[in-house]
Amino acid sequence: MTSDTWLVNKLDPDVVFRAALYKEGATLDIDGVHCEIDVICPDNIIAYLATRALTDASPEVKAAGATLLSQAYRRETLRHRDEAVYRFAKQVFGDVERLHYESRHADEARELMARELRRCVVCRIDAFTLFERFIRCVEISGDGYMFAIRRDGGAIHVFADSLTSALDEINRRLLAQYRVAVDADLETFETLAKIHTKIFC
């Protein structure tokens, strides 16, 4: 089950589908957050999730989904050699290969796949966006730092013994909470953190 705070849940299903299966990037604003859409899953996981999304679909929707996956393989935007995934796909799509379907079935297949594939999509932001939108404040805490990340009804606190180690931990928390990842050079991140540092948050 995906989190209701994930920014990628607000993406159009076709953007998610095309990013995951066809590796088409997109740069856009989600709730005022400027980000680049990126895919973090390997192709075998993408193929597995897309197939699993159609397990309980109607035969026509499965047939449409099988065609969409085949197109991604033919384009070579989806490449893997995972035999378990191929066996699973054969099990799901085995009896629908030549079944007629309509464009509405393809639309439904894309939407079902996109629901699962959101797990593989992240919103990549820069360090400036991180501090403007997500970091409430930075506090000097003992021998290290405490970052307060904004969250509805409170904050997520990240403790780090150095600014160098803080970025990795902030990325882990943002990825889980918002499906956001920060692309930043360490010098920019450290400078912005120092600018936002307070004695007490």
C-alpha positions as a Python dict, from the first residue, in 0.01 Angstrom:
ca = {
    (1, 'M'): (0, 0, 0),
    (2, 'T'): (145, 338, -96),
    (3, 'S'): (153, 628, 147),
    (4, 'D'): (-98, 910, 108),
    (5, 'T'): (185, 1162, 153),
    (6, 'W'): (379, 1044, -154),
    (7, 'L'): (408, 1326, -406),
    (8, 'V'): (421, 1075, -692),
    (9, 'N'): (64, 968, -609),
    (10, 'K'): (-40, 1299, -766),
    (11, 'L'): (126, 1222, -1097),
    (12, 'D'): (-84, 1142, -1401),
    (13, 'P'): (-81, 761, -1441),
    (14, 'D'): (54, 796, -1796),
    (15, 'V'): (360, 989, -1666),
    (16, 'V'): (434, 706, -1421),
    (17, 'F'): (375, 439, -1686),
    (18, 'R'): (597, 605, -1948),
    (19, 'A'): (874, 679, -1697),
    (20, 'A'): (888, 321, -1570),
    (21, 'L'): (835, 122, -1890),
    (22, 'Y'): (967, 356, -2158),
    (23, 'K'): (1227, 545, -1948),
    (24, 'E'): (1079, 879, -2050),
    (25, 'G'): (1189, 1146, -1803),
    (26, 'A'): (974, 1440, -1703),
    (27, 'T'): (1040, 1764, -1521),
    (28, 'L'): (734, 1916, -1358),
    (29, 'D'): (579, 2066, -1046),
    (30, 'I'): (395, 1848, -797),
    (31, 'D'): (217, 2053, -529),
    (32, 'G'): (455, 2338, -605),
    (33, 'V'): (765, 2116, -572),
    (34, 'H'): (982, 2133, -886),
    (35, 'C'): (1129, 1794, -954),
    (36, 'E'): (1261, 1550, -1208),
    (37, 'I'): (1081, 1219, -1227),
    (38, 'D'): (1321, 928, -1189),
    (39, 'V'): (1284, 550, -1168),
    (40, 'I'): (1474, 364, -897),
    (41, 'C'): (1369, 2, -963),
    (42, 'P'): (1557, -240, -1189),
    (43, 'D'): (1376, -366, -1497),
    (44, 'N'): (1290, -708, -1355),
    (45, 'I'): (1103, -543, -1066),
    (46, 'I'): (923, -308, -1306),
    (47, 'A'): (817, -601, -1523),
    (48, 'Y'): (706, -798, -1216),
    (49, 'L'): (500, -512, -1068),
    (50, 'A'): (340, -427, -1404),
    (51, 'T'): (242, -792, -1450),
    (52, 'R'): (118, -831, -1093),
    (53, 'A'): (-104, -525, -1138),
    (54, 'L'): (-303, -714, -1403),
    (55, 'T'): (-340, -1047, -1222),
    (56, 'D'): (-710, -995, -1145),
    (57, 'A'): (-794, -783, -1452),
    (58, 'S'): (-1037, -888, -1723),
    (59, 'P'): (-895, -1093, -2014),
    (60, 'E'): (-917, -791, -2247),
    (61, 'V'): (-724, -571, -2005),
    (62, 'K'): (-463, -845, -1962),
    (63, 'A'): (-430, -870, -2341),
    (64, 'A'): (-377, -494, -2363),
    (65, 'G'): (-124, -507, -2080),
    (66, 'A'): (67, -791, -2248),
    (67, 'T'): (90, -579, -2565),
    (68, 'L'): (213, -276, -2371),
    (69, 'L'): (482, -482, -2200),
    (70, 'S'): (582, -638, -2534),
    (71, 'Q'): (624, -290, -2681),
    (72, 'A'): (859, -195, -2397),
    (73, 'Y'): (1067, -510, -2458),
    (74, 'R'): (1078, -443, -2834),
    (75, 'R'): (1189, -84, -2774),
    (76, 'E'): (1454, -224, -2538),
    (77, 'T'): (1353, 23, -2270),
    (78, 'L'): (1265, -280, -2057),
    (79, 'R'): (1549, -533, -2042),
    (80, 'H'): (1612, -814, -1797),
    (81, 'R'): (1687, -1187, -1790),
    (82, 'D'): (1487, -1284, -1482),
    (83, 'E'): (1334, -1626, -1552),
    (84, 'A'): (1101, -1601, -1250),
    (85, 'V'): (945, -1285, -1395),
    (86, 'Y'): (904, -1449, -1737),
    (87, 'R'): (733, -1750, -1576),
    (88, 'F'): (501, -1521, -1382),
    (89, 'A'): (415, -1325, -1698),
    (90, 'K'): (338, -1650, -1881),
    (91, 'Q'): (106, -1751, -1599),
    (92, 'V'): (-79, -1415, -1606),
    (93, 'F'): (-88, -1358, -1984),
    (94, 'G'): (-71, -1714, -2115),
    (95, 'D'): (-427, -1743, -2249),
    (96, 'V'): (-489, -1387, -2375),
    (97, 'E'): (-219, -1344, -2638),
    (98, 'R'): (-449, -1320, -2941),
    (99, 'L'): (-753, -1176, -2764),
    (100, 'H'): (-911, -864, -2918),
    (101, 'Y'): (-919, -554, -2696),
    (102, 'E'): (-1016, -189, -2733),
    (103, 'S'): (-840, 137, -2644),
    (104, 'R'): (-1036, 159, -2317),
    (105, 'H'): (-880, -172, -2212),
    (106, 'A'): (-533, -35, -2284),
    (107, 'D'): (-614, 277, -2079),
    (108, 'E'): (-727, 59, -1788),
    (109, 'A'): (-415, -157, -1815),
    (110, 'R'): (-190, 152, -1806),
    (111, 'E'): (-373, 287, -1502),
    (112, 'L'): (-354, -42, -1313),
    (113, 'M'): (17, -76, -1391),
    (114, 'A'): (85, 284, -1291),
    (115, 'R'): (-68, 224, -947),
    (116, 'E'): (191, -45, -878),
    (117, 'L'): (477, 131, -1055),
    (118, 'R'): (447, 442, -836),
    (119, 'R'): (658, 247, -588),
    (120, 'C'): (945, 272, -837),
    (121, 'V'): (913, 644, -913),
    (122, 'V'): (1072, 927, -717),
    (123, 'C'): (1065, 1305, -735),
    (124, 'R'): (1427, 1430, -744),
    (125, 'I'): (1478, 1778, -602),
    (126, 'D'): (1773, 2012, -551),
    (127, 'A'): (1915, 2128, -219),
    (128, 'F'): (1741, 2467, -239),
    (129, 'T'): (1401, 2301, -272),
    (130, 'L'): (1490, 2071, 17),
    (131, 'F'): (1544, 2362, 255),
    (132, 'E'): (1259, 2575, 120),
    (133, 'R'): (992, 2304, 133),
    (134, 'F'): (1098, 2022, 363),
    (135, 'I'): (1347, 2134, 630),
    (136, 'R'): (1179, 2335, 904),
    (137, 'C'): (1505, 2405, 1083),
    (138, 'V'): (1846, 2266, 1177),
    (139, 'E'): (1952, 2253, 1541),
    (140, 'I'): (2296, 2202, 1690),
    (141, 'S'): (2238, 1896, 1908),
    (142, 'G'): (2520, 1787, 2137),
    (143, 'D'): (2808, 1685, 1913),
    (144, 'G'): (2596, 1679, 1598),
    (145, 'Y'): (2290, 1816, 1422),
    (146, 'M'): (1916, 1765, 1436),
    (147, 'F'): (1712, 1829, 1119),
    (148, 'A'): (1338, 1885, 1157),
    (149, 'I'): (1161, 1771, 839),
    (150, 'R'): (812, 1910, 791),
    (151, 'R'): (523, 1666, 819),
    (152, 'D'): (149, 1716, 862),
    (153, 'G'): (85, 1751, 1233),
    (154, 'G'): (450, 1764, 1334),
    (155, 'A'): (800, 1689, 1219),
    (156, 'I'): (1034, 1402, 1147),
    (157, 'H'): (1360, 1442, 1335),
    (158, 'V'): (1688, 1330, 1183),
    (159, 'F'): (1997, 1321, 1404),
    (160, 'A'): (2345, 1308, 1253),
    (161, 'D'): (2692, 1343, 1396),
    (162, 'S'): (2803, 1542, 1091),
    (163, 'L'): (2654, 1728, 797),
    (164, 'T'): (2825, 1477, 569),
    (165, 'S'): (2626, 1184, 712),
    (166, 'A'): (2302, 1385, 743),
    (167, 'L'): (2219, 1392, 372),
    (168, 'D'): (2195, 1013, 340),
    (169, 'E'): (1963, 987, 639),
    (170, 'I'): (1746, 1277, 520),
    (171, 'N'): (1715, 1107, 182),
    (172, 'R'): (1603, 781, 347),
    (173, 'R'): (1333, 963, 545),
    (174, 'L'): (1212, 1176, 254),
    (175, 'L'): (1197, 873, 28),
    (176, 'A'): (977, 683, 273),
    (177, 'Q'): (754, 978, 370),
    (178, 'Y'): (718, 1171, 44),
    (179, 'R'): (888, 963, -231),
    (180, 'V'): (1134, 1250, -271),
    (181, 'A'): (1511, 1223, -316),
    (182, 'V'): (1762, 1506, -295),
    (183, 'D'): (2028, 1546, -562),
    (184, 'A'): (2280, 1785, -410),
    (185, 'D'): (2650, 1836, -398),
    (186, 'L'): (2778, 1816, -43),
    (187, 'E'): (2919, 2170, -40),
    (188, 'T'): (2581, 2326, -128),
    (189, 'F'): (2399, 2106, 124),
    (190, 'E'): (2643, 2186, 404),
    (191, 'T'): (2632, 2560, 334),
    (192, 'L'): (2251, 2570, 333),
    (193, 'A'): (2240, 2362, 652),
    (194, 'K'): (2471, 2610, 826),
    (195, 'I'): (2254, 2901, 709),
    (196, 'H'): (1947, 2734, 861),
    (197, 'T'): (2116, 2626, 1185),
    (198, 'K'): (1965, 2750, 1515),
    (199, 'I'): (2044, 2681, 1878),
    (200, 'F'): (1684, 2564, 1929),
    (201, 'C'): (1428, 2463, 1664),
}
